[in-house]
Amino acid sequence: MTSSKRSSEGRKMPRGGRAVLYLRVSDPKQVNTDYDPEGNSIPAQRKACMQLAGELGLTVVEEYVEPGRSAKNIDRRPRFNEMMERARKQRDVDAIVIYMRSRIFRNAADAALTRRELKQLGVSLLSVKDPTADSISGDMLAGILDVVNEYQSRAAGDDIAYKMEAKAQRGGTPNRTRLGYLNVTVTVEGRPVRTVIPDPERAHLVRLIFEQYATGQFTFVQLREASIQAGLRTRPTKAYPAGCDLSIHAIGKILKDRYYLGKVPYKGREYDGRHEPLITPELFEQVQQVLYRQRNAGTRDRKWQHYLKGTVRCARCKRLLTLERAKSKTGRFYFYYLCLGRADGECDLPRMTVPAVEEHVQNHWATLAIGQTTADRIKAELASALESEGAVSATLRRELERELRKIELAEDQCVELIGNPDWPADKLTEKIRLLRIQRETIAAKLTDARSGQLEEAQSTVDLILQLLTDPKRVYGEASNDERRTLNQICFGKLFLDRGEFGPTVIDTHHGETAGPVIRFTCDWRNTNGATRTGNAIENDVQKHPGSDKNLYVREGGLEPPRP
C-alpha cells in the first residue's frame, strides 16, 4: 500500500515525517498470556503500526506503551498524557500511529477534544484498521466510529456487570476469591466448571485468625505476628512470586468479611454462596462483638493495653486518656493515665496512676444501684409496656401474613396465564417479577416480626436490672475483659478529673445498649422518690475519695501526743 492510498486526520502527511506509536491493552491480564512480558496483543499492534509507518515513509522516534489501562478516561493514562505533552511542547511529532481507534478512545467526548487539539498542533492520527480521510466526511466518519466505540464499551460493561451479579445470585464468586480459598476448574459431566474450594495451605490458618481474635486476648498487631509465625502469606502474584505477609489492614478486612461464612456480598447485597464456609456463624458473631467493643472503646493496637483504654477521658478537654509508662530511680516501672491534651500542651490535667483510676471507676459503679425493690417495680412496668407492644406486633404479623397470601395468589394466577395468547408474555413476566419483589419484601418484614425481638429486649432489661441491684460488686468480681464490656455497655465514656484527693468521675455518656434502661431507671427513681439502698449509699462517701498515696500521717496526728 502506498502513501497516496492512505488517508489521515489532521493534515496531509509528507514523506519522511516523524511519528510516534501508541500501543494499549485495557486489561493487565492481556500482557500475561505469553512468554513475552508484553503478551501477544502489544507486539501484534507494534508490527502493524510499524508496517504502516514504513509504507508512509515515517520515522518512528518513540513508542508509548500503555499496558492494562482503560480507554474510558484519558486522564488515567500517564503514557498517553506524556505523548500529548510532547506534541504540545516539543512540536517534533508529525503523526501518531495507532492500531485502531478503540485502542486510543472509548469516550466520544475525549475523542472529539483530542482530535481538535491534534489538528491545531498539525499532528495526524493514523489508524491501521479504521483510517479516515482528511475531509468533512472523514471527520464525520471519525466521530461516528468514536461514538460506536463508546457504545460498545459501555454495552460490554453493562453485560459483564449483569452476568457477574447473576453469578453472585446463584451463589458463585464473581471475582477472584478471598485468601483461604482457591479458584479452580473442575469437570462436571464432561464440561469444565470454574468454582471455589478451600485452600489446603491457608484455610486452617485463616480460621485460626478468627479463633484467636474471638478470645479477646489478641490485638491486630499480635494477630499479624502470629500469622507470620504460622507461615500465612498471600497468594503468589507477579510482583510477589512468593507472596507476602498479611498487613494489619488485611487482617481487619478478613475479620469483617462474611464471605468466610459462606455468603457472597455483591454491590451492597448478600447471597448464599456455593463455597464451603471456613467458620461457623457463632464464631463470626463472637469476632464481631470483640470488634464492636474495640471500636466503641476508641482503642488502637499499641504496646500497652488496659481495659479502661478508650473509656476514660479528660473532663477538662474531653480528649482521651492514654497509658504512659514511667521508670523510678530504683528501676521499677509505673503506669499512669495521661491526657492527650496535656501531651500536646493544651490541658493541665495531672497524671493519674492506673490503680487509682481503676479504684474510682469501680466506686462510680455504686452510683447506679437502685435496690431490689425498685428493680422489681421497674421490671413490672416495663413488662406491662412490652406486653402492649407484643399485642401490636401480633396484629402486624397477621396483617403481613394476610398480605403475603394475597400476593402468592396473584402470582399463581399470573403463572397460570403463561402461554395464553390473549396475555402478552413480556407483561406477564414483568408482573411476576414485581410480585416476587413484593413477596420478598413482606416476607422479610414478617421474619423480623417473628424474630423474638421483644423477648430479647425483655431478657436484656432483666439482666441490666439485675446488674443495677448491686453494680459495684458485679463489676468488682468481673474479669478485665468483662469490665471493658460492662463499661462500654453501660457508660461508653467516663470523664475523669483529678481533685485534691485523687481521680473523680465527673460525667458519663451512657452506652447504646444499656443507656436507655439506665436513664429510665434514674428518671423513674427521681420521679417516684425511690431511695437507694445497699452499695448506693457508698456514693455519698465516694464524692470525697481518699488519697491514693502511701500513709504519711500516723493515727495520732502530726503533733506529739500530750502526756
C-alpha positions in Angstrom: 0.0 0.0 0.0 1.4 3.4 -1.0 1.1 6.7 0.8 -1.2 8.0 -1.8 -3.8 5.4 -0.8 -3.6 6.1 2.9 -5.7 8.9 4.4 -5.2 10.6 7.8 -6.7 13.1 10.2 -5.0 16.4 10.8 -3.1 17.2 7.6 -1.6 15.6 4.6 1.4 13.5 5.5 4.7 14.4 3.8 7.1 11.5 3.3 10.0 11.5 5.8 8.0 12.8 8.7 8.4 11.9 12.4 5.9 9.6 14.1 5.3 8.0 17.5 3.4 4.8 18.1 0.6 4.5 20.8 0.0 0.8 21.9 -2.5 -0.1 24.5 -4.4 -3.1 26.1 -7.2 -2.5 28.6 -6.6 -5.5 30.9 -3.4 -6.3 32.6 -4.1 -10.0 32.1 -3.6 -9.4 28.3 0.1 -8.8 28.9 0.5 -12.1 30.9 -0.6 -14.5 28.2 2.8 -15.4 26.7 6.5 -15.9 27.4 6.9 -12.4 26.1 6.4 -9.9 29.1 4.2 -7.8 26.7 1.9 -10.7 25.9 0.6 -11.2 22.4 -1.5 -8.1 21.7 1.1 -5.3 22.0 3.7 -7.0 19.8 0.9 -7.6 17.2 -0.1 -3.9 17.4 3.5 -2.8 17.1 4.1 -4.9 14.0 1.1 -3.5 12.2 1.8 0.1 13.2 5.5 -0.1 12.1 4.4 -1.5 8.8 2.0 1.4 8.2 4.7 3.9 9.2 7.1 2.3 6.8 4.6 2.5 3.9 4.2 6.2 4.6 7.9 6.8 4.9 7.6 7.9 8.5 10.4 7.6 11.0 9.3 6.2 14.3 11.0 8.2 17.1 9.3 6.7 20.1 6.8 4.2 21.4 4.2 4.9 24.1 3.0 1.6 25.5 0.1 1.6 27.9 -0.4 -2.0 29.3 -3.5 -2.6 31.3 -5.1 0.8 31.1 -8.8 1.6 30.3 -9.6 3.9 27.4 -12.7 5.3 29.1 -10.8 8.2 30.6 -7.6 9.7 29.2 -6.8 11.4 32.5 -5.9 8.0 33.9 -3.4 7.1 31.2 0.0 8.5 32.0 1.8 7.4 28.8 -1.0 9.0 26.7 -0.6 12.2 28.6 3.2 12.1 28.2 2.7 11.7 24.4 0.3 14.7 24.2 2.6 16.8 26.3 5.4 16.1 23.9 3.3 17.1 20.9 2.4 20.4 22.7 5.9 21.4 23.9 8.5 19.8 21.6 6.5 20.0 18.4 8.7 17.3 16.9 5.9 14.8 16.0 4.0 14.8 12.7 1.8 11.7 13.3 0.5 9.4 15.9 0.1 5.8 14.6 -2.4 3.5 16.3 -3.7 0.1 15.6 -7.3 1.1 15.7 -9.4 3.9 17.2 -10.7 1.8 20.1 -7.1 1.4 21.3 -6.9 5.2 22.0 -10.5 6.3 22.6 -13.5 4.7 24.2 -15.1 8.1 25.2 -16.6 10.1 22.4 -16.2 13.5 24.2 -12.4 12.8 24.9 -12.0 11.7 21.3 -13.5 15.0 19.9 -11.4 17.2 22.1 -8.2 15.3 21.3 -8.9 15.3 17.6 -9.4 19.1 17.7 -6.2 19.7 19.6 -4.2 17.4 17.3 -5.5 19.4 14.2 -4.4 22.6 15.9 -0.9 21.1 16.5 -0.7 19.8 13.0 -0.4 16.2 14.1 -2.1 13.5 12.1 -3.8 10.5 13.7 -3.2 7.4 11.6 -5.1 4.2 12.3 -4.2 0.8 10.8 -7.7 -0.8 10.9 -10.1 2.2 10.6 -8.5 5.1 8.7 -10.4 8.3 8.0 -9.9 10.9 5.3 -8.8 14.5 6.0 -12.1 15.9 4.9 -15.6 16.9 6.3 -16.9 13.4 5.6 -13.8 11.9 7.2 -14.4 14.0 10.3 -18.0 12.8 10.4 -16.9 9.2 10.0 -14.3 9.6 12.8 -17.0 11.0 15.1 -19.3 8.0 14.3 -16.6 5.5 14.9 -15.8 7.1 18.3 -19.5 7.1 19.3 -19.8 3.4 18.3 -16.7 2.5 20.2 -18.1 4.2 23.3 -21.4 2.4 22.9 -19.7 -1.0 22.6 -17.5 -0.3 25.6 -20.5 0.7 27.8 -22.7 -2.1 26.5 -20.0 -4.7 27.1 -19.5 -3.2 30.7 -23.2 -3.5 31.4 -23.3 -7.0 30.1 -20.4 -8.1 32.2 -21.9 -6.4 35.3 -25.3 -8.2 34.7 -23.6 -11.6 34.3 -21.4 -11.0 37.4 -24.5 -10.1 39.5 -26.4 -13.1 38.1 -23.4 -15.3 39.1 -23.5 -13.9 42.7 -27.2 -14.5 42.9 -26.6 -18.2 42.0 -24.0 -18.5 44.8 -20.9 -18.1 42.6 -17.9 -15.9 43.3 -17.8 -13.1 40.6 -14.2 -12.0 41.2 -11.1 -13.6 42.5 -11.8 -15.4 45.7 -10.6 -14.5 49.2 -7.5 -15.6 51.0 -8.1 -19.1 52.2 -9.8 -20.2 49.0 -8.6 -21.2 45.5 -10.3 -20.6 42.1 -10.1 -23.9 40.3 -11.7 -25.6 37.3 -13.4 -28.9 37.8 -15.0 -31.3 35.3 -18.8 -31.8 35.7 -20.5 -34.1 33.3 -17.6 -33.8 30.9 -17.6 -30.0 30.8 -15.2 -27.6 32.7 -16.7 -25.6 35.5 -15.0 -22.8 37.4 -15.6 -23.0 41.2 -14.0 -22.2 44.6 -12.5 -24.6 47.1 -10.8 -24.1 50.5 -7.0 -23.6 50.1 -5.4 -26.6 51.7 -2.3 -24.5 52.7 -4.1 -21.4 54.0 -7.7 -22.2 55.0 -6.9 -23.5 58.5 -4.6 -20.5 59.2 -7.3 -18.0 58.2 -9.7 -19.9 60.5 -7.1 -19.6 63.3 -7.1 -15.8 62.9 -10.9 -15.8 63.7 -10.4 -18.2 66.6 -7.6 -16.2 68.2 -9.3 -12.8 67.9 -12.6 -14.2 69.3 -10.8 -14.8 72.6 -10.4 -11.0 73.1 -6.8 -11.6 74.0 -5.2 -10.7 70.7 -4.7 -7.3 69.1 -4.3 -6.8 65.3 -0.5 -6.4 65.8 -0.4 -9.7 67.7 -2.5 -11.5 65.1 -0.2 -10.3 62.4 2.8 -11.6 64.3 1.1 -14.9 65.0 0.1 -15.3 61.3 3.7 -14.6 60.2 5.0 -17.3 62.7 2.4 -19.7 61.4 3.6 -19.1 57.8 0.4 -17.5 56.4 1.3 -15.5 53.3 -0.8 -14.0 50.5 -1.1 -16.0 47.2 1.8 -15.6 44.7 1.5 -12.7 42.3 3.7 -11.3 39.5 5.0 -8.6 41.9 5.4 -11.0 44.8 6.1 -14.6 43.4 6.4 -15.9 47.0 3.5 -14.0 48.4 3.9 -11.5 51.3 3.0 -11.2 55.0 -0.5 -10.0 55.8 -0.9 -6.3 56.7 -2.9 -5.1 59.7 -5.4 -3.6 57.2 -5.8 -7.0 55.5 -6.4 -8.8 58.8 -9.1 -6.2 59.7 -10.9 -6.9 56.3 -10.7 -10.7 56.9 -12.3 -10.4 60.3 -15.3 -8.5 58.9 -15.8 -10.4 55.7 -19.0 -12.5 55.7 -17.6 -14.5 52.7 -15.9 -16.8 55.2 -19.4 -17.6 56.5 -20.4 -19.0 53.1 -22.0 -15.7 51.9 -21.3 -13.8 48.7 -21.5 -10.0 49.3 -22.0 -8.1 46.0 -23.0 -4.5 45.4 -24.5 -4.0 48.8 -26.5 -7.2 48.8 -25.7 -10.7 50.2 -26.4 -14.1 48.6 -25.9 -17.6 49.9 -22.7 -18.9 48.3 -21.9 -22.3 46.9 -18.4 -22.3 48.5 -17.7 -24.1 51.8 -17.7 -21.8 54.9 -14.4 -21.7 56.8 -16.0 -20.6 60.1 -19.3 -21.0 62.0 -21.9 -18.2 62.5 -21.2 -18.4 66.2 -17.5 -17.8 65.8 -18.1 -14.9 63.4 -20.6 -13.3 65.8 -18.0 -13.6 68.7 -15.5 -11.8 66.5 -17.9 -9.0 65.6 -18.6 -8.5 69.3 -14.9 -8.1 70.0 -14.6 -5.7 67.1 -17.6 -3.7 68.3 -16.1 -3.4 71.8 -12.7 -2.3 70.5 -14.3 0.2 68.0 -16.6 1.8 70.6 -13.8 2.0 73.1 -11.8 4.0 70.6 -8.7 1.9 71.2 -5.9 1.3 68.8 -3.4 -1.5 68.9 -0.4 -0.3 70.8 2.2 -1.8 73.1 0.3 -1.1 76.4 -3.2 -2.5 76.8 -5.7 -1.8 79.6 -9.4 -2.5 79.9 -10.2 1.2 80.6 -8.3 2.5 77.5 -10.8 4.3 75.2 -13.4 4.6 78.0 -11.7 7.1 80.3 -11.5 10.6 79.1 -10.4 14.0 80.4 -13.2 16.0 82.0 -11.4 19.3 81.2 -10.7 19.0 77.4 -12.8 15.9 76.6 -9.9 14.1 75.0 -8.8 10.5 75.5 -6.6 9.4 78.4 -3.7 7.3 77.2 -1.3 5.0 79.1 2.2 6.2 79.9 4.9 4.2 81.5 7.5 5.8 83.8 10.6 4.3 85.5 11.5 5.2 89.1 15.1 5.7 90.3 15.0 2.2 91.7 14.2 0.7 88.3 10.6 0.0 89.0 8.0 0.7 86.3 4.8 2.6 87.0 1.8 3.2 84.7 -0.2 6.4 84.5 -3.1 7.8 82.6 -2.1 10.9 80.7 -4.5 13.3 78.9 -3.6 13.6 75.2 -4.3 17.3 75.6 -1.6 17.6 78.2 0.8 15.7 76.0 0.1 18.4 73.3 0.4 21.2 75.9 -3.3 22.1 75.7 -4.6 20.7 79.0 -3.4 20.9 82.6 -4.9 17.6 83.9 -2.3 15.9 86.1 -1.2 12.4 85.5 -3.2 9.7 87.4 -1.9 6.3 88.5 -3.7 3.4 86.9 -4.6 1.7 90.3 -6.2 5.0 91.4 -8.3 5.3 88.2 -9.3 1.6 88.5 -10.5 2.1 92.1 -12.5 5.2 91.4 -14.2 3.8 88.3 -15.2 0.8 90.4 -16.5 3.1 93.1 -18.5 5.0 90.5 -20.5 1.9 89.7 -22.1 2.2 93.1 -24.0 5.3 91.8 -26.1 3.1 89.6 -27.5 1.0 92.4 -31.3 1.1 92.7 -32.1 -1.7 95.2 -34.1 -4.9 94.7 -37.5 -3.4 95.5 -37.0 -0.6 92.9 -35.8 -3.0 90.3 -38.9 -5.2 90.8 -41.2 -2.3 90.4 -39.4 -1.0 87.2 -39.4 -4.6 85.8 -43.2 -4.8 86.3 -43.8 -1.5 84.5 -41.5 -2.5 81.6 -43.1 -5.9 81.3 -46.5 -4.2 81.0 -45.2 -1.9 78.3 -43.6 -4.8 76.4 -46.8 -6.8 76.6 -48.7 -4.0 75.0 -46.0 -3.8 72.3 -46.3 -7.5 71.8 -50.0 -7.2 71.1 -49.3 -4.6 68.4 -46.6 -6.9 66.9 -49.1 -9.8 66.8 -51.6 -7.6 64.9 -48.8 -6.6 62.5 -47.9 -10.2 61.8 -51.5 -11.1 61.0 -51.7 -8.2 58.5 -48.4 -9.2 56.9 -49.5 -12.8 56.6 -52.8 -11.8 55.0 -51.0 -9.6 52.5 -48.5 -12.3 51.7 -51.3 -14.8 50.9 -52.8 -12.2 48.5 -49.5 -11.8 46.7 -48.9 -15.5 46.4 -52.4 -16.0 45.0 -51.9 -13.2 42.4 -48.5 -14.8 41.5 -50.1 -18.2 40.9 -52.8 -16.6 38.7 -50.2 -15.0 36.5 -48.3 -18.2 36.2 -51.4 -20.0 35.0 -51.8 -17.3 32.3 -48.4 -18.0 30.8 -48.9 -19.4 27.3 -52.3 -17.8 26.9 -52.2 -15.8 23.6 -54.6 -13.2 25.0 -51.9 -12.2 27.6 -48.5 -10.8 26.3 -45.7 -12.9 27.7 -43.5 -9.8 28.4 -46.2 -8.2 30.5 -46.8 -11.3 32.5 -43.1 -11.8 33.1 -42.8 -8.2 34.4 -45.9 -8.6 36.6 -44.5 -11.8 38.1 -41.2 -10.1 38.8 -42.8 -7.2 40.6 -45.0 -9.6 42.6 -41.9 -11.6 43.7 -40.2 -8.4 44.8 -43.2 -7.5 46.9 -43.4 -11.1 48.3 -39.7 -11.0 49.3 -40.1 -7.6 51.0 -43.2 -8.7 53.0 -41.5 -12.0 53.9 -38.5 -10.1 55.3 -40.8 -7.9 57.4 -42.7 -11.0 58.6 -39.4 -12.6 59.6 -38.4 -9.5 61.6 -41.8 -9.5 63.3 -41.3 -13.2 64.3 -37.7 -12.8 65.3 -38.5 -12.6 69.0 -37.0 -9.1 69.4 -39.5 -8.3 72.3 -38.4 -11.4 74.2 -34.8 -10.5 73.6 -35.5 -7.0 74.9 -37.2 -8.3 78.0 -34.2 -10.6 78.7 -31.7 -7.7 78.2 -33.7 -5.4 80.6 -33.8 -8.2 83.2 -30.1 -8.6 83.0 -29.4 -4.9 83.3 -31.8 -4.5 86.3 -30.1 -7.5 87.9 -26.8 -5.7 87.5 -28.1 -2.5 88.9 -29.2 -4.0 92.2 -25.5 -4.4 93.2 -23.4 -3.0 90.4 -20.2 -2.4 92.3 -20.0 -6.0 93.5 -20.7 -7.3 90.0 -18.1 -5.1 88.5 -15.5 -5.9 91.1 -15.9 -9.7 90.6 -15.7 -9.4 86.7 -12.5 -10.1 84.7 -10.7 -7.3 82.9 -12.4 -8.2 79.5 -15.8 -8.3 81.3 -15.1 -5.0 82.9 -14.3 -3.5 79.5 -17.6 -4.9 78.1 -19.6 -3.6 81.1 -18.1 -0.1 80.8 -18.9 0.1 77.1 -22.4 -1.2 77.5 -23.4 1.0 80.4 -21.2 4.1 80.0 -19.4 4.3 76.8 -17.4 7.2 78.1 -16.2 8.2 81.6 -14.9 11.7 82.1 -12.3 12.0 84.9 -10.8 14.9 86.7 -8.2 15.0 89.5 -9.2 16.8 92.6 -7.5 17.2 96.0 -7.9 13.5 96.9 -7.3 11.9 93.5 -9.3 10.9 90.4 -13.0 11.6 90.3 -15.7 10.7 87.7 -17.3 14.0 86.7 -19.6 12.9 83.9 -20.6 9.9 81.8 -22.0 9.1 78.4 -24.2 6.1 78.6 -23.7 3.3 76.1 -26.1 2.4 73.4 -27.3 -0.9 74.8 -27.9 -0.2 78.5 -28.0 3.6 78.3 -31.8 3.8 77.7 -32.5 1.5 80.6 -30.1 3.3 82.9 -31.6 6.7 82.0 -35.1 5.3 82.5 -34.2 3.9 86.0 -32.6 7.2 87.0 -35.6 9.2 85.8 -38.0 6.7 87.4 -36.1 6.8 90.7 -36.1 10.6 90.8 -39.8 10.8 89.8 -41.0 8.2 92.3 -38.8 9.3 95.1 -37.1 5.9 95.5 -34.2 5.7 97.9 -31.0 4.0 97.2 -30.1 1.1 99.4 -27.0 -1.1 99.9 -24.0 0.0 98.0 -25.7 3.0 96.6 -25.2 4.8 99.9 -21.4 4.5 99.3 -21.8 7.1 96.6 -22.1 9.8 99.2 -18.7 8.8 100.6 -17.1 8.4 97.2 -17.7 12.1 96.5 -14.8 12.7 98.8 -12.3 10.0 97.9 -9.1 9.4 99.9 -5.6 9.8 98.7 -4.0 7.1 96.6 -0.6 7.7 98.2 1.1 5.8 101.0 0.2 6.7 104.6 2.3 9.6 105.7 0.4 10.6 108.9 0.2 8.3 111.9 -3.0 7.7 113.6 -2.3 10.2 116.4 -1.8 13.0 114.0 1.2 15.3 113.3 1.5 16.7 116.8 3.2 14.6 119.5 0.7 13.1 122.0 0.1 15.1 125.2 1.0 13.4 128.5 
